[in-house]
Amino acid sequence: MNHLAEIESLLYVAGDEGIALAQIAQLIHLDEPAVRQLLEKLANRYRGNTESGLNLIQAEDIYKLVRQIARNNLNEFNDVN
């Protein structure tokens, strides 16, 4: 499994709680800057896919997957940039 798939799986399992950048890095054995770059790539993939119902958001260093519709209702989270 590639790193993007691993991250996506971790985000899915984390559910509504989300998952910390540091925890992702520890679980997939990469440093935080590399994980942050992969998270940005994943966010761009969701953003660029009009057929996807998912979006990646973050608050501080917590990341979570949400439905596109739910994203508009989460004021404390921001799109990953």
TIMI-2910 file (N, C-alpha, C, CB; in pm, 1 decimal, decimal comma, always signed):
<rs>
+----------+----------+----------+----------+----------+----------+----------+----------+----------+----------+----------+----------+------+
!      n_x !      n_y !      n_z !     ca_x !     ca_y !     ca_z !      c_x !      c_y !      c_z !     cb_x !     cb_y !     cb_z ! resn !
+----------+----------+----------+----------+----------+----------+----------+----------+----------+----------+----------+----------+------+
!    +85,7 !   -117,9 !     +0,0 !     +0,0 !     +0,0 !     +0,0 !    +89,9 !   +123,8 !     +0,0 !    -97,3 !     +0,1 !   +123,6 !  Met !
!    +56,3 !   +221,9 !    -82,3 !   +137,6 !   +343,1 !    -85,8 !   +100,8 !   +435,8 !    +30,4 !   +119,8 !   +416,2 !   -220,7 !  Asn !
!   +181,9 !   +536,8 !    +52,0 !   +162,7 !   +626,3 !   +166,6 !    +30,5 !   +703,6 !   +160,3 !   +278,1 !   +724,4 !   +174,8 !  His !
!     -9,9 !   +746,2 !    +41,1 !   -137,2 !   +817,9 !    +29,7 !   -253,5 !   +727,8 !    +71,4 !   -158,1 !   +868,6 !   -114,7 !  Leu !
!   -250,1 !   +603,8 !    +29,8 !   -355,3 !   +509,6 !    +67,5 !   -353,1 !   +483,4 !   +217,8 !   -339,6 !   +377,7 !     -9,6 !  Ala !
!   -234,2 !   +474,8 !   +274,9 !   -223,5 !   +455,1 !   +420,1 !   -284,2 !   +573,5 !   +495,5 !    -75,8 !   +436,0 !   +461,4 !  Glu !
!   -251,9 !   +693,4 !   +451,3 !   -304,6 !   +813,7 !   +516,1 !   -456,6 !   +818,5 !   +502,8 !   -241,3 !   +941,1 !   +455,1 !  Ile !
!   -505,4 !   +790,8 !   +383,8 !   -649,3 !   +791,7 !   +361,5 !   -719,7 !   +690,9 !   +452,8 !   -680,3 !   +761,0 !   +214,6 !  Glu !
!   -661,0 !   +574,9 !   +469,3 !   -717,4 !   +473,2 !   +558,6 !   -718,1 !   +520,9 !   +703,2 !   -638,5 !   +342,5 !   +547,3 !  Ser !
!   -610,5 !   +582,7 !   +746,4 !   -603,8 !   +634,1 !   +883,1 !   -707,1 !   +743,5 !   +906,3 !   -463,9 !   +687,4 !   +912,9 !  Leu !
!   -724,5 !   +830,6 !   +808,3 !   -824,7 !   +936,8 !   +819,1 !   -964,8 !   +877,9 !   +828,9 !   -815,8 !  +1032,1 !   +699,0 !  Leu !
!   -990,4 !   +774,8 !   +751,6 !  -1121,3 !   +710,1 !   +754,4 !  -1147,6 !   +647,0 !   +890,7 !  -1131,1 !   +603,9 !   +643,9 !  Tyr !
!  -1050,5 !   +574,1 !   +942,1 !  -1064,8 !   +506,5 !  +1071,2 !  -1078,3 !   +607,7 !  +1184,9 !   -944,7 !   +414,0 !  +1096,8 !  Val !
!  -1011,1 !   +721,2 !  +1173,5 !  -1016,1 !   +823,7 !  +1278,2 !  -1155,9 !   +884,3 !  +1291,0 !   -914,0 !   +934,0 !  +1249,0 !  Ala !
!  -1230,6 !   +883,7 !  +1183,5 !  -1368,9 !   +930,9 !  +1187,7 !  -1382,5 !  +1076,4 !  +1228,4 !  -1447,8 !   +846,5 !  +1281,5 !  Gly !
!  -1486,5 !  +1104,9 !  +1306,6 !  -1517,8 !  +1242,2 !  +1347,4 !  -1412,0 !  +1305,1 !  +1436,1 !  -1648,8 !  +1245,0 !  +1418,7 !  Asp !
!  -1332,7 !  +1223,8 !  +1503,2 !  -1228,4 !  +1275,6 !  +1591,9 !  -1111,2 !  +1334,8 !  +1514,5 !  -1178,6 !  +1165,5 !  +1683,6 !  Glu !
!  -1088,5 !  +1283,5 !  +1394,7 !   -971,4 !  +1325,3 !  +1319,5 !   -846,5 !  +1259,4 !  +1375,4 !   -957,2 !  +1477,5 !  +1321,9 !  Gly !
!   -734,0 !  +1292,6 !  +1316,6 !   -607,0 !  +1234,1 !  +1358,6 !   -497,4 !  +1340,3 !  +1348,6 !   -571,5 !  +1109,3 !  +1271,9 !  Ile !
!   -408,0 !  +1338,8 !  +1443,9 !   -299,4 !  +1436,9 !  +1450,3 !   -190,9 !  +1405,5 !  +1348,1 !   -239,2 !  +1441,0 !  +1591,1 !  Ala !
!   -132,4 !  +1511,3 !  +1296,6 !    -20,5 !  +1498,8 !  +1203,4 !    +88,6 !  +1409,9 !  +1261,4 !    +36,6 !  +1636,7 !  +1169,2 !  Leu !
!   +125,1 !  +1431,9 !  +1385,3 !   +231,9 !  +1353,6 !  +1449,2 !   +196,3 !  +1205,5 !  +1457,2 !   +260,3 !  +1407,4 !  +1589,5 !  Ala !
!    +70,3 !  +1177,6 !  +1481,4 !    +27,4 !  +1037,8 !  +1490,9 !    +34,3 !   +969,7 !  +1354,5 !   -115,6 !  +1028,9 !  +1547,4 !  Gln !
!     -7,4 !  +1040,2 !  +1250,9 !     +4,0 !   +984,2 !  +1115,6 !   +149,6 !   +954,2 !  +1084,2 !    -54,9 !  +1081,4 !  +1010,3 !  Ile !
!   +236,0 !  +1052,0 !  +1111,2 !   +379,4 !  +1035,7 !  +1083,1 !   +435,8 !   +913,9 !  +1155,7 !   +457,1 !  +1162,1 !  +1124,4 !  Ala !
!   +398,8 !   +897,5 !  +1280,6 !   +448,1 !   +783,8 !  +1358,3 !   +397,7 !   +651,4 !  +1301,1 !   +405,6 !   +797,3 !  +1504,7 !  Gln !
!   +271,5 !   +647,5 !  +1264,0 !   +211,8 !   +521,8 !  +1217,5 !   +260,7 !   +478,4 !  +1080,0 !    +62,5 !   +535,0 !  +1214,5 !  Leu !
!   +295,7 !   +574,3 !   +994,3 !   +342,9 !   +534,5 !   +860,5 !   +493,9 !   +552,2 !   +844,4 !   +270,5 !   +615,7 !   +753,2 !  Ile !
!   +559,8 !   +587,7 !   +952,7 !   +706,6 !   +595,5 !   +955,6 !   +764,8 !   +696,1 !   +856,8 !   +764,8 !   +460,0 !   +927,4 !  His !
!   +706,6 !   +816,3 !   +856,8 !   +759,8 !   +928,1 !   +779,1 !   +772,5 !  +1048,6 !   +870,5 !   +669,1 !   +960,6 !   +656,5 !  Leu !
!   +854,6 !  +1146,0 !   +831,1 !   +863,0 !  +1267,5 !   +912,5 !   +742,7 !  +1357,7 !   +882,6 !   +996,8 !  +1343,3 !   +885,3 !  Asp !
!   +716,8 !  +1449,5 !   +973,9 !   +597,4 !  +1534,2 !   +963,7 !   +593,0 !  +1619,5 !   +837,0 !   +589,5 !  +1624,2 !  +1083,6 !  Glu !
!   +704,7 !  +1679,5 !   +793,2 !   +697,4 !  +1756,8 !   +667,9 !   +655,6 !  +1670,7 !   +548,1 !   +832,6 !  +1821,8 !   +638,9 !  Pro !
!   +702,8 !  +1547,7 !   +542,2 !   +664,8 !  +1458,0 !   +432,5 !   +516,7 !  +1423,6 !   +440,1 !   +749,3 !  +1329,3 !   +435,9 !  Ala !
!   +466,3 !  +1400,2 !   +561,1 !   +324,8 !  +1369,1 !   +579,0 !   +238,9 !  +1489,7 !   +543,1 !   +296,9 !  +1324,8 !   +723,5 !  Val !
!   +280,8 !  +1607,4 !   +584,3 !   +205,3 !  +1729,4 !   +552,1 !   +195,3 !  +1746,1 !   +399,7 !   +273,1 !  +1854,8 !   +616,5 !  Arg !
!   +303,9 !  +1719,7 !   +329,8 !   +303,8 !  +1730,2 !   +184,3 !   +207,3 !  +1628,3 !   +122,7 !   +446,2 !  +1709,3 !   +128,9 !  Gln !
!   +205,3 !  +1507,1 !   +176,2 !   +113,1 !  +1405,5 !   +126,7 !    -32,3 !  +1442,2 !   +157,4 !   +146,8 !  +1269,5 !   +187,8 !  Leu !
!    -56,6 !  +1501,3 !   +273,8 !   -191,2 !  +1545,7 !   +308,4 !   -239,0 !  +1654,3 !   +212,0 !   -195,0 !  +1597,5 !   +453,0 !  Leu !
!   -150,2 !  +1744,3 !   +174,3 !   -184,9 !  +1848,5 !    +77,2 !   -217,1 !  +1786,8 !    -58,9 !    -69,6 !  +1950,5 !    +63,6 !  Glu !
!   -140,0 !  +1686,6 !    -97,6 !   -164,6 !  +1617,1 !   -223,9 !   -300,9 !  +1548,3 !   -221,0 !    -53,1 !  +1514,0 !   -251,8 !  Lys !
!   -332,6 !  +1483,9 !   -109,5 !   -461,7 !  +1417,2 !    -95,1 !   -576,3 !  +1518,6 !    -97,6 !   -465,5 !  +1335,9 !    +35,2 !  Leu !
!   -558,1 !  +1630,5 !    -28,8 !   -660,6 !  +1736,0 !    -28,0 !   -684,1 !  +1788,9 !   -169,2 !   -619,2 !  +1851,7 !    +66,1 !  Ala !
!   -577,9 !  +1808,8 !   -244,7 !   -590,9 !  +1856,5 !   -382,8 !   -664,0 !  +1754,7 !   -469,6 !   -452,8 !  +1886,4 !   -442,3 !  Asn !
!   -638,4 !  +1627,8 !   -443,4 !   -706,4 !  +1521,8 !   -518,1 !   -857,3 !  +1528,5 !   -494,2 !   -651,6 !  +1382,9 !   -477,6 !  Arg !
!   -898,0 !  +1544,4 !   -368,5 !  -1040,2 !  +1554,8 !   -337,0 !  -1101,3 !  +1681,8 !   -395,9 !  -1061,1 !  +1552,0 !   -185,6 !  Tyr !
!  -1030,0 !  +1790,9 !   -381,1 !  -1078,9 !  +1920,0 !   -429,9 !  -1094,6 !  +1919,8 !   -581,5 !   -984,1 !  +2032,2 !   -387,6 !  Arg !
!  -1005,7 !  +1852,1 !   -650,8 !  -1008,9 !  +1849,5 !   -796,5 !  -1103,9 !  +1746,8 !   -854,7 !   -873,0 !  +1823,9 !   -848,2 !  Gly !
!  -1162,0 !  +1661,9 !   -770,0 !  -1250,6 !  +1557,3 !   -818,6 !  -1394,9 !  +1595,1 !   -788,7 !  -1215,4 !  +1421,1 !   -754,9 !  Asn !
!  -1464,8 !  +1644,2 !   -889,8 !  -1603,4 !  +1687,2 !   -869,3 !  -1696,9 !  +1570,7 !   -841,7 !  -1652,6 !  +1763,5 !   -990,2 !  Thr !
!  -1651,6 !  +1447,9 !   -867,1 !  -1733,9 !  +1331,0 !   -841,3 !  -1711,6 !  +1273,5 !   -701,9 !  -1706,5 !  +1225,4 !   -944,9 !  Glu !
!  -1617,9 !  +1328,8 !   -628,0 !  -1590,9 !  +1281,2 !   -492,1 !  -1683,6 !  +1349,3 !   -393,2 !  -1444,1 !  +1306,3 !   -453,4 !  Ser !
!  -1730,5 !  +1274,2 !   -297,8 !  -1813,7 !  +1329,9 !   -192,1 !  -1734,4 !  +1364,5 !    -68,5 !  -1922,7 !  +1234,1 !   -156,5 !  Gly !
!  -1600,7 !  +1353,3 !    -76,9 !  -1515,3 !  +1375,7 !    +39,3 !  -1431,3 !  +1501,4 !    +24,9 !  -1425,3 !  +1256,4 !    +61,4 !  Leu !
!  -1389,5 !  +1551,6 !   +141,2 !  -1298,0 !  +1664,4 !   +147,8 !  -1209,2 !  +1644,0 !   +270,2 !  -1375,2 !  +1801,2 !   +154,7 !  Asn !
!  -1087,7 !  +1692,6 !   +264,7 !   -994,2 !  +1684,0 !   +377,3 !   -984,7 !  +1821,6 !   +441,3 !   -852,7 !  +1633,5 !   +331,3 !  Leu !
!  -1007,6 !  +1826,3 !   +572,5 !   -999,5 !  +1952,2 !   +645,6 !   -903,3 !  +1937,7 !   +762,6 !  -1139,0 !  +1996,0 !   +695,1 !  Ile !
!   -862,5 !  +2053,9 !   +818,3 !   -770,9 !  +2052,0 !   +931,5 !   -804,8 !  +2164,2 !  +1029,4 !   -625,5 !  +2064,8 !   +883,4 !  Gln !
!   -772,9 !  +2138,5 !  +1155,0 !   -777,5 !  +2238,9 !  +1261,6 !   -650,1 !  +2216,2 !  +1341,6 !   -909,8 !  +2227,0 !  +1352,8 !  Ala !
!   -566,9 !  +2319,5 !  +1346,5 !   -434,4 !  +2302,9 !  +1406,9 !   -364,4 !  +2189,5 !  +1331,4 !   -444,1 !  +2271,9 !  +1562,8 !  Glu !
!   -320,5 !  +2085,9 !  +1402,6 !   -255,6 !  +1972,1 !  +1337,4 !   -344,0 !  +1848,3 !  +1338,0 !   -123,5 !  +1941,0 !  +1405,5 !  Asp !
!   -475,0 !  +1867,5 !  +1344,8 !   -570,0 !  +1756,6 !  +1338,6 !   -634,5 !  +1758,3 !  +1199,8 !   -678,8 !  +1767,1 !  +1452,8 !  Ile !
!   -634,0 !  +1643,5 !  +1136,1 !   -689,2 !  +1629,7 !  +1001,9 !   -805,6 !  +1532,9 !  +1006,0 !   -581,5 !  +1581,7 !   +901,6 !  Tyr !
!   -906,3 !  +1560,5 !   +921,8 !  -1017,1 !  +1466,5 !   +912,9 !  -1084,5 !  +1472,7 !   +777,1 !  -1118,2 !  +1494,0 !  +1022,1 !  Lys !
!  -1141,8 !  +1358,9 !   +740,2 !  -1221,0 !  +1349,5 !   +618,9 !  -1364,2 !  +1384,2 !   +652,2 !  -1211,2 !  +1208,9 !   +555,9 !  Leu !
!  -1427,1 !  +1461,9 !   +566,6 !  -1568,0 !  +1495,8 !   +583,3 !  -1636,7 !  +1485,2 !   +447,9 !  -1585,1 !  +1638,5 !   +643,8 !  Val !
!  -1769,2 !  +1476,2 !   +454,4 !  -1846,9 !  +1483,3 !   +331,2 !  -1842,3 !  +1627,0 !   +281,3 !  -1994,8 !  +1435,5 !   +353,5 !  Arg !
!  -1847,6 !  +1646,1 !   +153,7 !  -1842,3 !  +1781,1 !    +96,4 !  -1947,2 !  +1872,3 !   +159,0 !  -1862,2 !  +1775,4 !    -55,4 !  Gln !
!  -2068,1 !  +1822,5 !   +179,5 !  -2175,5 !  +1903,3 !   +237,2 !  -2143,9 !  +1941,6 !   +380,7 !  -2308,4 !  +1828,1 !   +231,3 !  Ile !
!  -2090,3 !  +1847,3 !   +457,9 !  -2060,2 !  +1872,6 !   +598,9 !  -1952,4 !  +1978,5 !   +615,5 !  -2016,9 !  +1744,0 !   +667,4 !  Ala !
!  -1863,9 !  +1990,3 !   +520,3 !  -1752,7 !  +2085,4 !   +527,2 !  -1800,9 !  +2227,7 !   +553,3 !  -1672,3 !  +2081,3 !   +398,1 !  Arg !
!  -1913,0 !  +2264,3 !   +497,3 !  -1964,8 !  +2400,2 !   +513,0 !  -2014,1 !  +2428,6 !   +654,1 !  -2076,6 !  +2423,9 !   +415,2 !  Asn !
!  -2035,7 !  +2324,9 !   +732,8 !  -2089,3 !  +2340,6 !   +867,8 !  -1982,2 !  +2335,8 !   +976,2 !  -2191,4 !  +2233,9 !   +894,2 !  Asn !
!  -1855,6 !  +2325,5 !   +939,6 !  -1747,3 !  +2309,9 !  +1036,0 !  -1662,8 !  +2437,6 !  +1041,9 !  -1659,1 !  +2188,4 !   +999,4 !  Leu !
!  -1699,5 !  +2528,9 !  +1127,5 !  -1631,9 !  +2657,9 !  +1133,4 !  -1491,6 !  +2650,5 !  +1188,9 !  -1711,3 !  +2752,3 !  +1215,0 !  Asn !
!  -1464,0 !  +2557,0 !  +1281,4 !  -1333,1 !  +2554,2 !  +1345,7 !  -1227,8 !  +2485,7 !  +1259,2 !  -1342,9 !  +2484,1 !  +1479,4 !  Glu !
!  -1270,6 !  +2418,3 !  +1152,7 !  -1176,9 !  +2350,1 !  +1063,7 !  -1159,1 !  +2431,4 !   +936,8 !  -1226,0 !  +2207,3 !  +1030,3 !  Phe !
!  -1046,8 !  +2411,4 !   +870,7 !  -1015,5 !  +2479,7 !   +745,9 !   -978,7 !  +2376,7 !   +642,0 !   -901,4 !  +2582,1 !   +764,5 !  Asn !
!  -1001,8 !  +2411,0 !   +514,8 !   -951,6 !  +2326,4 !   +408,0 !   -800,5 !  +2317,2 !   +420,8 !   -992,8 !  +2381,1 !   +268,8 !  Asp !
!   -746,0 !  +2203,9 !   +382,8 !   -601,0 !  +2187,2 !   +381,9 !   -545,9 !  +2262,9 !   +263,1 !   -560,3 !  +2036,6 !   +376,3 !  Val !
!   -446,4 !  +2347,2 !   +285,9 !   -384,0 !  +2424,2 !   +176,6 !   -240,6 !  +2387,8 !   +167,3 !   -398,7 !  +2575,5 !   +197,1 !  Asn !
+----------+----------+----------+----------+----------+----------+----------+----------+----------+----------+----------+----------+------+
</rs>
